[in-house]
Each structure stands twice: as structure tokens, then as C-alpha cells.
């Protein structure tokens, strides 16, 4: 199993930046990919960014060019660097680990609020 602890959320003005962190522990070598999702009130949870075990990344069209997902293997941590933030980026952001065998684990979520 994998445990995920998120941090870095907060309040920021439009055009500003935040960096979210997700520290993983447990069976980290069994992870197929790590992802960030987000969910705004009354909306479906949506995929924001993915990084695979080989380092390949993909992004939702709405954040492409503004957000960057990365990892620090020495710290077992995945990051989401968010630049040029917009009010529509306001949501709870969740870290997810997808294991070999299609078992998924979620972090507790961290609130990101972008003011205009």
C-alpha cells in the first residue's frame, strides 16, 4: 500500500504561483504513475496532470503551458508547479498513486483559492 501526504495549498492572487507537494511512502516501487486531480464545488473531479514511472508527463488542456508536474525520487515526492493562476483554477487538489494491478490511493486534498 501507499500513503500520500499533500501540502502547499493556499490563497493566491490571479497571475501568481503555488507549488503543491505530495510525499509518498510504502510500496513506492509498485507505482505505475502519479497524478494530480482537482475538484471544484458542484463539479466532477478532473485529471490535471500525470507523471509515469518512466518520467513521461501529460496535462489537461486547461493547464497546459501553465502547470508542471515533476518528481524528486530522493525525497519520494511529486510536485505540481502552478504558474499564471486563474480564478477558475480554484479547487481542492488531490494527489493519486496508481499501483501495478490497478489499485489507486488518494491523498487528503489541499485547497487552492485564486482571487481576481
GIHUVEN-V477774 format. One record per backbone hydrogen bond with DSSP energy under -0.5 kcal/mol. NH is the residue of the N-H (numbers start at 1). CO is the residue of the C=O. Records with the same first field share a line. If there is no record, write none. Layout:
# GIHUVEN-V477774
NH->CO / CO
This chain:
# GIHUVEN-V477774
3->25
5->23
7->21
10->111
12->113
14->115
15->85
16->13
18->82
20->80
21->7
22->78
23->5
24->22 / 76
25->3
27->1
28->26
30->27
31->28
32->98
33->98
34->51
35->96
36->49
37->94
38->46
39->92
43->40
46->38
48->36
49->36
50->58
51->34
52->56
53->32
55->52
58->50
60->48
63->60
64->60
66->63
67->63
68->81
70->79
72->77
75->72
76->72 / 73
77->72
78->22
79->70
80->20
81->68
82->18 / 80
83->66 / 81
84->15
85->16
89->86
90->87
91->112
92->39
93->91 / 110
94->37
96->35
97->105
98->33
99->97 / 103
100->30
102->99
104->102
105->97
107->95
110->93
112->91
113->10
115->12 / 113
